[in-house]
Amino acid sequence: MSIEPYVINDVEIQDINQSIAYFQSLFNELTLSHIPIKEKGNFIGCIAENDIRCFEANKKLTDYQYAIEYFSTHPEEHWLDCYTAFAKNNANIMPVVTKDTQTYLGYIELHDMLDMFYNTSFLHEPGAIIIIEKGIKDYSFSEICQIVESGQNKVLGAIVNKLSNDTAQITIKLSPEGINEVLQNFRRYNYKIISSHQEDAFLENLKDRSKYLDKYLNI
C-alpha cells in the first residue's frame, strides 16, 4: 500500500532565508517535530524544533544551515518503509518529494502511519500471539506458515523482532483455535517457545511432574 493518499500540504515548505525568530514563532503554532526547508525553490531538508529553540532569534536559518537534516520519502513508497524512516529520524513528519526531481509535494504525519498499521490484520483482527526463537540459518517463514496452517489456524502476521547471537526471535499472530497443537508442532520442529500460554499442555505436564517429584522426594 502506497502512502500517496495520506499526503497533506497544510503547512508550507519554508525558505532558508527566514529568521530564526520566525521559525520559533511557527513552531509555537504547530505540533510538528520538523519543518521542511527550501533554497531557491528546491527542497533541501528539514529543521528540527529542538534545534531552532537553541538558536539566536535575530539570526537567519542560513547561519545554521549545518543543522538541516535531509530525509524524505516519495508517493510510491510502501508505508512500512516510510514507517522505518520515521523511526530513524525521530520525527513525526515526513516530507514527500517526487522520486526523479525531488520536488516537494507535501508531507505525511506519523499518526496516519500508526493508524494504517493498526488497521492491518496483525493488530486489528482478534487472535493469539506466539513468540518463537530459532537459529538464524535454521528458520524460514514458509516452514512457520506450514506449521501454523497444518491445523485449523491461519497466520495473521509475523515480525522478526530480534536478531542476536545467531538466533532470530519471531512474533506471530494467528487465529486463536488450537493453540496447544501449534505450540507442540513448533517444538517438534525445534523452535523454542518464548511466550507463555495457558493452553500449553507441555508446560502443564512439566508442572504436574515437578509437583509429583517434589512430593516423592519429601516422603
C-alpha positions as CSV (number, residue, x, y, z in Angstrom):
1,M,0.0,0.0,0.0
2,S,1.5,3.4,-1.0
3,I,1.4,6.5,1.1
4,E,0.1,8.8,-1.7
5,P,-3.5,9.1,-0.3
6,Y,-2.0,10.3,3.0
7,V,0.0,13.3,1.7
8,I,-1.1,16.6,3.1
9,N,0.1,20.2,2.5
10,D,-1.5,22.4,5.1
11,V,2.0,23.5,6.2
12,E,4.0,25.2,3.5
13,I,7.7,24.5,2.9
14,Q,9.7,27.4,4.3
15,D,12.6,29.3,2.8
16,I,16.1,29.0,4.4
17,N,16.4,32.8,4.4
18,Q,13.7,33.2,7.1
19,S,14.7,34.4,10.5
20,I,15.1,32.1,13.5
21,A,12.5,34.2,15.3
22,Y,10.0,33.4,12.5
23,F,10.7,29.7,12.9
24,Q,10.4,29.8,16.6
25,S,7.0,31.5,16.3
26,L,5.9,29.0,13.6
27,F,6.8,26.0,15.9
28,N,4.7,27.6,18.6
29,E,1.7,27.2,16.4
30,L,2.5,23.6,15.3
31,T,2.8,20.2,16.8
32,L,5.4,19.1,14.2
33,S,8.9,18.0,15.2
34,H,10.4,19.3,11.9
35,I,9.6,21.9,9.2
36,P,10.5,21.3,5.5
37,I,13.1,23.8,4.1
38,K,13.7,25.0,0.6
39,E,16.5,27.0,-1.0
40,K,16.0,28.7,-4.4
41,G,12.7,26.8,-4.6
42,N,14.3,23.4,-4.1
43,F,13.7,21.1,-1.1
44,I,16.9,20.7,0.9
45,G,15.8,19.0,4.1
46,C,14.1,19.7,7.4
47,I,14.9,21.7,10.5
48,A,14.1,20.3,13.9
49,E,12.2,22.3,16.6
50,N,14.8,21.1,19.2
51,D,17.5,22.9,17.2
52,I,15.5,26.0,16.5
53,R,14.9,26.6,20.2
54,C,18.7,26.7,20.7
55,F,19.5,29.3,18.0
56,E,19.7,33.1,18.3
57,A,16.4,34.7,17.3
58,N,18.0,37.6,15.5
59,K,19.9,35.4,13.0
60,K,18.7,33.6,9.9
61,L,18.5,29.9,9.3
62,T,21.2,30.3,6.7
63,D,23.6,30.9,9.7
64,Y,22.7,27.4,10.9
65,Q,22.5,25.5,7.6
66,Y,24.6,22.7,9.1
67,A,21.6,21.8,11.3
68,I,19.3,21.0,8.4
69,E,18.7,17.2,8.2
70,Y,17.9,15.6,4.9
71,F,15.2,12.9,5.0
72,S,12.2,12.3,2.8
73,T,10.0,9.8,1.0
74,H,8.2,9.6,-2.3
75,P,4.5,9.0,-3.1
76,E,5.0,5.4,-4.3
77,E,6.9,4.4,-1.1
78,H,5.4,1.5,0.8
79,W,4.1,2.5,4.2
80,L,6.3,0.1,6.1
81,D,9.5,1.7,4.5
82,C,8.1,5.1,5.4
83,Y,7.4,3.9,9.0
84,T,11.1,2.9,9.2
85,A,12.2,6.4,8.1
86,F,10.1,8.0,10.8
87,A,11.9,5.9,13.4
88,K,15.3,6.5,12.1
89,N,14.9,10.3,12.1
90,N,12.9,10.6,15.3
91,A,10.3,12.7,13.5
92,N,6.5,13.0,13.4
93,I,6.5,14.5,9.9
94,M,7.9,13.0,6.7
95,P,8.4,15.3,3.6
96,V,7.1,13.7,0.4
97,V,9.1,14.6,-2.8
98,T,9.0,13.3,-6.4
99,K,11.4,10.4,-6.9
100,D,13.1,11.9,-10.0
101,T,13.2,15.6,-9.5
102,Q,13.0,15.8,-5.6
103,T,10.1,18.3,-6.0
104,Y,8.3,18.9,-2.7
105,L,4.7,17.7,-2.7
106,G,3.7,17.9,0.9
107,Y,4.2,15.7,3.9
108,I,2.7,12.8,5.9
109,E,2.3,12.6,9.7
110,L,3.3,9.8,11.9
111,H,-0.1,9.2,13.4
112,D,-1.5,8.4,10.0
113,M,1.1,5.7,9.6
114,L,0.2,4.4,13.0
115,D,-3.5,4.3,12.1
116,M,-2.6,2.4,8.9
117,F,-0.5,-0.1,11.0
118,Y,-3.4,-0.6,13.4
119,N,-5.8,-1.4,10.6
120,T,-3.7,-4.3,9.4
121,S,-4.8,-7.8,10.4
122,F,-1.7,-8.1,12.6
123,L,-3.1,-5.7,15.1
124,H,-6.8,-5.2,14.2
125,E,-8.0,-8.8,13.9
126,P,-8.6,-10.9,17.1
127,G,-6.1,-13.6,17.5
128,A,-3.3,-15.2,19.6
129,I,0.3,-14.1,19.9
130,I,3.2,-16.6,19.9
131,I,6.8,-15.7,20.2
132,I,9.3,-18.3,19.0
133,E,13.1,-18.5,18.6
134,K,15.4,-20.5,16.4
135,G,18.8,-20.2,14.7
136,I,19.0,-17.5,12.1
137,K,20.1,-20.1,9.5
138,D,17.5,-22.7,10.6
139,Y,14.2,-20.9,10.4
140,S,12.1,-20.0,7.4
141,F,8.7,-18.2,7.1
142,S,7.5,-20.9,4.7
143,E,8.1,-23.5,7.4
144,I,6.5,-21.3,10.1
145,C,3.4,-20.9,8.0
146,Q,3.3,-24.6,7.3
147,I,3.4,-25.4,11.0
148,V,0.7,-22.9,11.8
149,E,-1.6,-23.9,9.0
150,S,-1.1,-27.7,9.4
151,G,-4.1,-27.5,11.8
152,Q,-7.1,-25.1,11.6
153,N,-5.0,-21.9,12.1
154,K,-4.2,-19.0,9.8
155,V,-1.2,-16.7,10.1
156,L,-2.4,-13.1,10.5
157,G,1.0,-11.6,10.6
158,A,4.6,-12.2,11.6
159,I,7.5,-9.9,12.6
160,V,11.2,-10.7,13.2
161,N,11.6,-8.6,16.3
162,K,15.1,-9.6,17.4
163,L,18.3,-10.9,15.8
164,S,21.2,-11.7,18.2
165,N,23.7,-14.4,19.0
166,D,22.9,-16.2,15.7
167,T,19.2,-16.6,16.7
168,A,16.1,-15.0,15.4
169,Q,13.1,-14.2,17.7
170,I,9.8,-14.0,15.7
171,T,6.4,-12.8,16.9
172,I,3.5,-14.5,15.1
173,K,-0.2,-13.6,15.3
174,L,-2.6,-16.3,14.4
175,S,-6.2,-17.3,14.7
176,P,-6.9,-18.4,18.3
177,E,-8.1,-22.0,17.6
178,G,-6.0,-25.0,18.7
179,I,-3.0,-23.0,20.2
180,N,-1.7,-26.0,22.1
181,E,-1.4,-28.1,18.9
182,V,0.5,-25.3,17.2
183,L,2.9,-24.9,20.2
184,Q,3.7,-28.7,20.2
185,N,4.3,-28.6,16.4
186,F,6.7,-25.8,16.8
187,R,8.6,-27.7,19.4
188,R,8.7,-30.8,17.1
189,Y,10.5,-28.6,14.6
190,N,13.0,-27.4,17.3
191,Y,11.5,-23.9,17.7
192,K,11.9,-22.5,21.3
193,I,8.6,-21.1,22.7
194,I,9.4,-17.7,24.3
195,S,5.9,-16.6,25.1
196,S,3.8,-18.2,27.9
197,H,0.3,-19.7,27.2
198,Q,-2.4,-21.1,29.5
199,E,-3.2,-23.6,26.7
200,D,0.3,-25.0,26.7
201,A,-0.2,-28.7,27.7
202,F,3.5,-29.3,27.5
203,L,4.3,-26.9,30.4
204,E,1.3,-28.1,32.4
205,N,2.6,-31.6,32.2
206,L,6.1,-30.4,33.3
207,K,4.4,-28.6,36.3
208,D,2.5,-31.8,37.2
209,R,5.6,-33.9,37.0
210,S,7.6,-31.4,39.1
211,K,4.9,-31.4,41.8
212,Y,4.9,-35.2,41.8
213,L,8.7,-35.3,42.1
214,D,8.6,-32.9,45.0
215,K,6.0,-35.0,46.7
216,Y,8.0,-38.1,46.2
217,L,11.3,-36.6,47.5
218,N,9.5,-35.3,50.6
219,I,8.2,-38.8,51.6
